[in-house]
Amino acid sequence: MRILSRAFALGLVVALGACGKPIGVLDPVAVANPQAKRVDMFVVTTRSDAGVSSGEMFGGARATNAAFAEIAVSVPPLANRRIGDVQWPASLPADPAREFATVSAEKLDRDTALRRFHARMTKTGQRRVLLFVHGFNTRFEEAVYRFAQIAHDSQAPAVPVLFTWPSRGQLLAYTYDRESANYSRDALESLLQALSRDSAVGEITILAHSMGNWVALEALRQMAIRNGSIPTKIRSVMMASPDVDVDVFRRQLVEIGVKHPPFILFVSRDDKALGLSSRIWGDTPRLGAINPGEARYNGLLDTAGLQVIDLTDATSADSLNHGKFAENPEIVRLIGGRLAEGQTLTDANAGLGEKIGALTTGAASAVGRAAAITLSAPIAIVDPETRRNLPSQFEQLGDDAAGAVKGARSVLPTR
């Protein structure tokens, strides 16, 4: 057990020494690249104002009221990028020829945001809306750039709208993020009500990822109870790797009612992140990791309008297999294709995170609270931002984590 403890701590020490993404990427660049493609999105958030840098806009704390913004992101030409990837700036200002770059970013009040949204829908004649709700461990700028990637790569014929809730963007803040998701369901319902009332909107497709599915389902449940049914303009709900208890989902469907929009589930039995989430929730199955061939799920999957796309055999650059919906080119195009037909998606450089997840599975008793908190994070990803935050997070872990790190350092070779 001592070896496992030191191995786990060793992974954490390696993470501490890694560099991270630049902060302030939402400061607009002076000149855009003419070959790059521009993605214009509207943003609604329950995050508080970052208050430090205009390039951050919103942070991970919870705001009293929803805030609004309009952001344009430049996506580099395909000659310099792979579909499914977000090319983060190596330094600032970003190089639009090779990296994602912010073209414009403006905070708006609610009335101005809704007025501009209606004007854009009317001017373009585009009556479809793609609403994205991100998952756990996601900073504001990560949600913006990831959604820009999805909207661009899917070639979705829809106006992009991002709903972003107060995730701290920290590996060890799972419980905070879960409560932030609960905190934000009223605001998402309010947004869906407003979009449904807009005369220029013909169809709304919701795409939610991981814990974002909990926010989306709770908002839809509240709408059904409040209105008596889901607005008919909500034509499809795409649920990518939903971190939702299967039994809870059954109950949510009952409250939503039989006249719900089609639910399209993207599941993957090899999703390691949801495997860890299942352990922390008492070994209860997570909706995004079920085996659709098992008889025990027949009744659920036979529910009217419920469809399943099994991504278990799909490839992904995400070694945790938790972000296939956004990173696999074929899946991204599938999302866009469904929108085009009128039918009715966390950065994850997770090699190290995967190793930590595997180690903590067998080492929880050895490393105490540090491992337990890591196990409670359904996305066991030590991404660059998490690396930057780990030192402050260790202060909250107590003597167990400090002792583990000290032990790991004692076995590290000197340079």
C-alpha positions as CSV (number, residue, x, y, z in Angstrom):
1,M,0.0,0.0,0.0
2,R,2.9,2.3,0.7
3,I,4.1,1.9,-2.9
4,L,0.6,2.7,-4.2
5,S,0.4,5.8,-2.0
6,R,3.8,7.0,-3.3
7,A,2.8,6.3,-6.9
8,F,-0.4,8.3,-6.5
9,A,1.4,11.2,-4.9
10,L,4.1,11.0,-7.6
11,G,1.4,11.7,-10.2
12,L,0.3,14.7,-8.2
13,V,3.9,16.1,-7.9
14,V,4.4,15.7,-11.7
15,A,1.2,17.7,-12.2
16,L,2.4,20.4,-10.0
17,G,5.4,20.9,-12.2
18,A,3.5,21.2,-15.4
19,C,2.8,24.5,-17.2
20,G,-0.7,25.7,-17.9
21,K,-2.8,27.6,-20.4
22,P,-2.5,31.3,-20.6
23,I,-5.0,33.4,-18.6
24,G,-6.9,36.2,-20.3
25,V,-7.5,34.6,-23.7
26,L,-10.8,36.4,-24.0
27,D,-9.1,39.7,-24.6
28,P,-9.8,40.3,-28.4
29,V,-6.9,40.1,-30.8
30,A,-6.3,43.2,-32.9
31,V,-6.3,41.5,-36.3
32,A,-8.0,38.3,-37.3
33,N,-6.7,35.9,-39.9
34,P,-8.7,36.1,-43.2
35,Q,-8.5,32.3,-43.6
36,A,-9.8,31.6,-40.1
37,K,-13.6,31.0,-39.5
38,R,-15.5,33.1,-37.1
39,V,-18.0,31.7,-34.6
40,D,-20.4,34.2,-33.0
41,M,-22.2,33.0,-29.9
42,F,-24.5,34.4,-27.3
43,V,-23.6,33.5,-23.7
44,V,-25.8,33.2,-20.6
45,T,-24.1,32.5,-17.3
46,T,-24.7,32.2,-13.6
47,R,-21.0,32.8,-12.9
48,S,-19.9,36.0,-11.1
49,D,-17.9,38.7,-12.8
50,A,-14.2,37.8,-12.8
51,G,-13.5,41.4,-11.7
52,V,-9.7,41.1,-12.4
53,S,-9.1,40.9,-16.1
54,S,-11.3,41.6,-19.1
55,G,-9.7,38.6,-20.7
56,E,-11.3,36.3,-18.1
57,M,-14.8,37.9,-18.0
58,F,-16.4,35.4,-15.6
59,G,-15.0,33.2,-12.9
60,G,-16.1,30.2,-10.9
61,A,-18.1,31.9,-8.1
62,R,-21.9,32.0,-8.2
63,A,-23.7,35.2,-9.2
64,T,-27.0,36.4,-7.7
65,N,-28.5,37.0,-11.2
66,A,-27.7,35.6,-14.6
67,A,-25.3,37.6,-16.8
68,F,-25.2,37.9,-20.6
69,A,-22.5,38.3,-23.2
70,E,-21.8,38.1,-26.9
71,I,-18.5,36.6,-27.9
72,A,-16.9,35.9,-31.3
73,V,-14.1,33.3,-31.6
74,S,-11.7,32.8,-34.5
75,V,-11.1,29.2,-35.4
76,P,-7.8,28.5,-37.4
77,P,-8.1,27.0,-40.8
78,L,-8.2,23.2,-41.1
79,A,-4.8,23.2,-42.7
80,N,-3.4,24.0,-39.3
81,R,-5.7,22.0,-37.0
82,R,-7.4,18.7,-36.5
83,I,-11.2,18.5,-36.3
84,G,-12.2,17.9,-32.7
85,D,-9.2,19.8,-31.1
86,V,-9.0,23.2,-29.5
87,Q,-5.7,24.9,-30.3
88,W,-5.0,26.9,-27.2
89,P,-2.7,30.0,-27.6
90,A,0.8,29.2,-26.6
91,S,1.2,32.8,-25.5
92,L,-0.8,36.0,-25.8
93,P,-1.8,37.5,-28.1
94,A,-3.0,34.4,-29.9
95,D,-1.9,33.7,-33.5
96,P,-5.3,33.4,-35.4
97,A,-3.5,31.4,-38.2
98,R,-2.8,28.5,-35.9
99,E,-4.7,29.1,-32.6
100,F,-8.1,29.8,-31.3
101,A,-8.4,33.6,-30.7
102,T,-11.1,35.9,-29.4
103,V,-12.3,38.4,-32.0
104,S,-14.8,40.3,-29.8
105,A,-16.2,39.9,-26.3
106,E,-18.9,42.2,-24.8
107,K,-21.0,41.9,-21.7
108,L,-24.7,42.8,-22.1
109,D,-27.7,43.4,-20.0
110,R,-30.6,40.9,-20.4
111,D,-32.8,43.1,-22.5
112,T,-30.0,44.0,-24.9
113,A,-28.9,40.4,-25.2
114,L,-32.4,39.2,-26.0
115,R,-32.9,42.1,-28.5
116,R,-29.7,41.4,-30.3
117,F,-30.4,37.6,-30.4
118,H,-33.8,38.2,-31.9
119,A,-32.3,40.7,-34.5
120,R,-29.7,38.1,-35.5
121,M,-32.2,35.3,-35.9
122,T,-34.4,37.6,-38.0
123,K,-31.6,38.9,-40.1
124,T,-30.0,35.6,-40.9
125,G,-33.3,33.8,-41.4
126,Q,-31.7,30.9,-39.3
127,R,-34.5,29.6,-37.1
128,R,-32.5,26.9,-35.3
129,V,-30.7,27.3,-32.0
130,L,-28.0,25.0,-30.7
131,L,-27.8,25.4,-26.9
132,F,-24.7,23.9,-25.2
133,V,-24.4,23.1,-21.5
134,H,-20.8,22.1,-20.4
135,G,-19.8,19.7,-17.8
136,F,-17.7,19.5,-14.6
137,N,-14.2,21.0,-14.2
138,T,-14.7,23.7,-16.8
139,R,-13.5,27.3,-16.7
140,F,-15.5,30.0,-18.5
141,E,-13.0,30.4,-21.3
142,E,-12.8,26.6,-21.7
143,A,-16.5,26.5,-22.2
144,V,-16.4,29.3,-24.8
145,Y,-13.6,27.8,-26.8
146,R,-14.9,24.2,-26.6
147,F,-18.3,25.3,-27.8
148,A,-16.7,27.3,-30.6
149,Q,-15.0,24.1,-31.7
150,I,-18.2,22.1,-31.6
151,A,-20.2,24.7,-33.5
152,H,-17.5,25.1,-36.1
153,D,-16.6,21.4,-36.6
154,S,-20.2,20.2,-36.7
155,Q,-21.1,22.8,-39.2
156,A,-24.4,23.0,-37.4
157,P,-26.9,25.2,-39.2
158,A,-27.9,27.0,-36.0
159,V,-27.2,30.0,-33.9
160,P,-24.9,29.0,-31.0
161,V,-26.0,29.8,-27.5
162,L,-23.8,28.8,-24.5
163,F,-25.2,28.3,-21.0
164,T,-22.3,28.2,-18.6
165,W,-22.7,27.6,-14.9
166,P,-20.2,28.2,-12.0
167,S,-17.8,25.4,-12.3
168,R,-14.5,26.2,-10.5
169,G,-12.5,24.4,-13.1
170,Q,-10.7,22.5,-10.5
171,L,-10.3,18.7,-10.2
172,L,-11.0,18.6,-6.5
173,A,-14.1,20.8,-6.6
174,Y,-16.6,18.2,-7.7
175,T,-19.0,18.7,-4.8
176,Y,-18.9,22.5,-5.3
177,D,-19.6,22.0,-9.0
178,R,-22.5,19.7,-8.3
179,E,-24.2,22.3,-6.1
180,S,-23.5,25.0,-8.7
181,A,-25.3,22.8,-11.2
182,N,-28.3,22.7,-8.9
183,Y,-28.0,26.4,-8.3
184,S,-28.2,27.1,-12.0
185,R,-31.3,25.1,-13.1
186,D,-33.7,28.0,-12.6
187,A,-31.6,30.3,-14.8
188,L,-31.4,27.6,-17.6
189,E,-35.2,27.2,-17.4
190,S,-35.6,30.9,-17.7
191,L,-33.4,31.0,-20.7
192,L,-35.3,28.1,-22.4
193,Q,-38.6,29.9,-21.7
194,A,-37.2,33.1,-23.3
195,L,-35.9,31.3,-26.4
196,S,-39.2,29.4,-26.8
197,R,-41.2,32.7,-26.6
198,D,-39.0,34.4,-29.3
199,S,-41.0,34.4,-32.6
200,A,-37.8,34.2,-34.7
201,V,-36.9,30.8,-33.1
202,G,-38.3,27.7,-34.8
203,E,-36.3,24.9,-33.2
204,I,-34.1,24.5,-30.2
205,T,-31.6,21.6,-29.8
206,I,-29.9,21.1,-26.4
207,L,-26.5,19.6,-26.3
208,A,-25.3,18.8,-22.8
209,H,-22.1,17.1,-21.6
210,S,-21.4,15.2,-18.4
211,M,-22.7,17.1,-15.3
212,G,-24.3,19.6,-17.7
213,N,-27.0,17.0,-18.3
214,W,-28.1,17.3,-14.7
215,V,-28.7,21.0,-15.2
216,A,-30.5,20.5,-18.4
217,L,-32.7,17.7,-17.2
218,E,-33.7,19.6,-14.0
219,A,-34.5,22.7,-16.1
220,L,-36.7,20.6,-18.4
221,R,-38.4,18.9,-15.5
222,Q,-39.2,22.3,-14.0
223,M,-40.5,23.6,-17.3
224,A,-42.8,20.5,-17.7
225,I,-44.2,21.0,-14.2
226,R,-44.6,24.8,-14.6
227,N,-46.0,24.8,-18.1
228,G,-47.7,21.4,-18.2
229,S,-45.4,20.2,-20.9
230,I,-42.1,21.0,-22.7
231,P,-42.4,23.7,-25.3
232,T,-42.7,22.2,-28.8
233,K,-39.8,24.3,-30.1
234,I,-37.4,22.2,-28.1
235,R,-37.0,19.5,-30.7
236,S,-34.1,17.4,-29.4
237,V,-32.0,16.9,-26.3
238,M,-28.5,15.4,-27.0
239,M,-27.0,13.9,-23.9
240,A,-23.3,13.3,-24.2
241,S,-21.7,11.2,-21.4
242,P,-24.4,12.2,-18.9
243,D,-23.2,12.0,-15.3
244,V,-26.7,11.3,-14.1
245,D,-28.0,8.4,-11.9
246,V,-30.0,6.0,-14.1
247,D,-32.8,5.7,-11.5
248,V,-33.0,9.5,-11.0
249,F,-33.3,9.9,-14.8
250,R,-36.2,7.5,-14.8
251,R,-38.0,9.7,-12.2
252,Q,-37.1,12.8,-14.1
253,L,-38.7,11.4,-17.2
254,V,-41.9,10.7,-15.3
255,E,-42.1,14.3,-14.2
256,I,-41.2,15.6,-17.7
257,G,-44.1,13.5,-19.1
258,V,-44.6,11.3,-22.2
259,K,-44.7,14.3,-24.6
260,H,-41.1,15.1,-24.2
261,P,-38.7,15.9,-27.1
262,P,-36.5,13.0,-28.3
263,F,-33.6,12.2,-25.9
264,I,-30.5,11.1,-27.8
265,L,-28.0,9.4,-25.4
266,F,-24.3,9.2,-26.3
267,V,-23.0,6.4,-24.1
268,S,-19.7,4.7,-23.8
269,R,-19.0,1.7,-21.7
270,D,-15.3,2.5,-21.6
271,D,-15.8,6.0,-20.1
272,K,-13.4,5.9,-17.2
273,A,-14.5,9.2,-15.8
274,L,-18.1,8.0,-15.3
275,G,-16.7,4.8,-13.9
276,L,-15.1,6.8,-11.1
277,S,-18.3,8.8,-10.7
278,S,-20.2,5.6,-10.3
279,R,-17.9,4.5,-7.4
280,I,-18.4,7.7,-5.5
281,W,-22.2,7.6,-5.9
282,G,-22.3,4.2,-4.2
283,D,-21.7,2.1,-7.4
284,T,-24.9,3.3,-8.9
285,P,-24.9,3.2,-12.8
286,R,-24.3,6.5,-14.6
287,L,-26.5,7.0,-17.6
288,G,-23.6,7.8,-19.9
289,A,-21.9,4.4,-19.2
290,I,-24.7,1.9,-19.5
291,N,-24.6,-1.1,-21.8
292,P,-27.7,-0.6,-24.0
293,G,-27.7,-4.3,-24.7
294,E,-28.5,-5.3,-21.0
295,A,-32.0,-6.4,-20.4
296,R,-32.3,-4.3,-17.2
297,Y,-32.3,-1.2,-19.4
298,N,-34.9,-2.4,-21.9
299,G,-37.8,-0.5,-20.3
300,L,-35.8,2.7,-20.1
301,L,-34.6,2.6,-23.7
302,D,-38.0,1.6,-25.0
303,T,-39.5,4.9,-23.6
304,A,-41.0,6.9,-26.5
305,G,-38.5,9.0,-28.3
306,L,-35.5,7.7,-26.4
307,Q,-32.5,6.8,-28.6
308,V,-29.0,5.6,-27.9
309,I,-25.8,6.0,-29.8
310,D,-23.2,3.7,-28.5
311,L,-19.7,5.2,-28.8
312,T,-17.8,2.5,-27.1
313,D,-15.9,1.5,-30.2
314,A,-15.4,5.1,-31.4
315,T,-11.9,6.5,-31.1
316,S,-11.0,9.7,-29.3
317,A,-7.9,11.7,-28.3
318,D,-9.3,11.7,-24.8
319,S,-7.8,8.7,-23.1
320,L,-10.6,8.8,-20.5
321,N,-13.1,8.4,-23.3
322,H,-15.2,11.1,-21.7
323,G,-15.1,13.7,-24.5
324,K,-15.8,11.6,-27.6
325,F,-18.8,13.6,-28.6
326,A,-16.6,16.7,-29.2
327,E,-13.3,15.2,-30.2
328,N,-14.2,12.5,-32.6
329,P,-14.6,14.0,-36.1
330,E,-17.3,11.6,-37.1
331,I,-19.4,12.2,-34.0
332,V,-19.1,16.0,-34.3
333,R,-20.3,15.8,-37.9
334,L,-23.1,13.5,-36.9
335,I,-24.3,16.2,-34.5
336,G,-24.3,18.8,-37.2
337,G,-26.0,16.4,-39.6
338,R,-28.9,15.8,-37.3
339,L,-29.4,19.5,-36.9
340,A,-29.2,20.0,-40.7
341,E,-31.9,17.4,-41.2
342,G,-34.1,19.2,-38.6
343,Q,-34.0,16.2,-36.3
344,T,-34.6,16.3,-33.1
345,L,-20.6,18.6,-25.9
346,T,-13.9,19.7,-21.0
347,D,-10.7,19.8,-22.4
348,A,-9.2,16.4,-21.7
349,N,-5.4,16.0,-22.1
350,A,-6.0,13.1,-19.8
351,G,-3.0,10.8,-20.0
352,L,-1.9,11.7,-16.5
353,G,-5.4,11.9,-15.2
354,E,-6.1,8.4,-16.4
355,K,-3.1,7.1,-14.5
356,I,-4.2,8.9,-11.3
357,G,-7.7,7.5,-11.7
358,A,-6.4,4.0,-12.0
359,L,-4.1,4.4,-9.0
360,T,-6.7,5.8,-6.7
361,T,-9.1,2.9,-7.5
362,G,-6.8,0.7,-5.5
363,A,-5.1,3.2,-3.2
364,A,-7.9,5.1,-1.5
365,S,-7.1,3.6,2.0
366,A,-3.4,4.3,1.6
367,V,-3.6,8.0,0.7
368,G,-6.6,8.9,2.8
369,R,-8.6,12.0,2.1
370,A,-6.5,13.1,-0.9
371,A,-7.5,10.0,-2.9
372,A,-11.1,10.1,-1.7
373,I,-11.6,13.6,-3.0
374,T,-9.9,12.6,-6.3
375,L,-12.2,9.7,-6.6
376,S,-15.2,12.0,-6.1
377,A,-14.3,13.9,-9.3
378,P,-16.0,12.1,-12.2
379,I,-13.6,13.6,-14.6
380,A,-10.2,12.6,-13.3
381,I,-8.4,15.0,-15.5
382,V,-5.3,16.9,-14.4
383,D,-5.6,19.5,-17.1
384,P,-3.3,22.5,-17.3
385,E,-5.7,24.7,-15.3
386,T,-6.0,22.2,-12.6
387,R,-2.3,21.9,-12.4
388,R,-2.1,25.6,-11.7
389,N,-4.7,25.3,-9.0
390,L,-3.4,22.2,-7.2
391,P,-1.1,23.9,-4.8
392,S,-4.0,25.9,-3.2
393,Q,-6.2,22.8,-3.3
394,F,-3.6,20.8,-1.4
395,E,-3.9,23.3,1.5
396,Q,-7.5,22.1,1.9
397,L,-6.6,18.4,2.0
398,G,-4.8,18.4,5.3
399,D,-1.9,16.4,6.6
400,D,-2.7,13.2,4.6
401,A,-2.1,14.9,1.2
402,A,1.0,16.8,2.5
403,G,2.5,13.6,3.8
404,A,1.8,11.8,0.5
405,V,3.5,14.5,-1.5
406,K,6.5,14.5,0.9
407,G,6.8,10.8,0.6
408,A,6.7,11.0,-3.2
409,R,9.4,13.7,-3.3
410,S,11.6,11.5,-1.2
411,V,11.7,8.9,-4.0
412,L,12.0,11.3,-6.9
413,P,15.4,11.3,-8.6
414,T,17.3,14.6,-8.4
415,R,18.0,16.5,-11.5
